Amino acid sequence: MRLKPSIVLRFYSLYGILIQVAATKSKAKGSQGQFPLTQNVTVIEGETATLTCRVDQNDNTSLQWSNPAQQTLYFDDKKALRDNRIELLRASWHELTIRVTDVSLSDEGQYTCSLFTMPVKTSKAFLTVLGVPGKPQISGFTSPVMEGERMELTCKTSGSKPAADIRWFKNDKEVKDVQYLKEEDANRKTFTVSSTMNFRADRSDDGAVVSCRVDHESLNSTPQIAMQVLEIHYIPSVKIIPSTSWPEEGQSITLICESKGKPLPDPVLWTKDGGELPDPERMVVNGRVLSINFLNKTDNGTYRCEAENTIGQNSAEYVLIIHDPNAYAEQTGPDHALIGGIVAVVVFVTLCSIILLGRYLARHKGTYLTNEAKGAEDAPDADTAIINAEGSQVNAEEKKEYFI
């Protein structure tokens, strides 16, 4: 039997449809174990971000990357969006990797990798863009500052995302008592932060380095720092230092006037008892040092050192007392009168002790002999006296013995 050509054609068409349906079902069944895998990415503004989508099992199914606006960036190896910053790194059935250079804050968002199975499967990757804080600036600084005045320094930095942290230091020691302020920038993405430090100027702060340090995760553990050196002006402090604490006649003494101030004090002025130095030949002034030679009793008195700068004046005093070396030697020799007095007291106490001891022994010896005789006075004979003596032993109060 011979079949008609139309019947044969219909048979082959039906056979092809059945094969295509079977292949589609097989593909859909195989795609159930396929899932795209992505990872979140964090990048610093201006640097490069790499987005990778992987599929462990793929039977030639297409992969696609799209941006937060759902615009297709790459479909397999075909570029879909005209952006010169976006490049293809790798494209295969198992991986689609793209690169975004010169990343801006507007690139932040959720990117989608799609695997075109039946149904389509997706995986999300969030791109975080860090805003780098600008170089900090310190305001409110004036130089010089008078001791006792209050200083208010403010450190500010802009463009950080998230908000940066500001810390104050004075000579490497952190200052904790500060005020912190955070404000959102006009782009509503980055922040401007500022910190204010208040303190009263002290002479110990002169020459101190005050630094403002900005810490942020985008700086890779290398903080940005702004510094200022404090200059504090203050009146002089004055102190007199003698070369010896026990000046003696005939010797010399040196008095040093130690003065500190900013600006540096003018040459110091030495006076004695409120007036000029009385003996310029022996009392020589060399800068801040007063030397007095061949000391004598007339040099006793109050010496004053005055120091002055443009801020003010201050002074210190030293009372000089000249000692007689001969009198000192006599005072340090043995005191014979004192020694004699001590010996006399010892001899007197010893004699008194011997007399009292002799009287005590004599008195108690008579008491012993008297008590031994009790009981024998009224006895007519010796035997009776012995018996009376033995009977008296019953009462211990009646007989006393003393051993010396």
Summary of the structure (lengths in Angstrom):
residues: 404
radius of gyration: 55.5
end to end distance: 171.0
largest distance: 193.4
contacts: 1081
relative contact order: 0.07
helix: 24%
strand: 39%
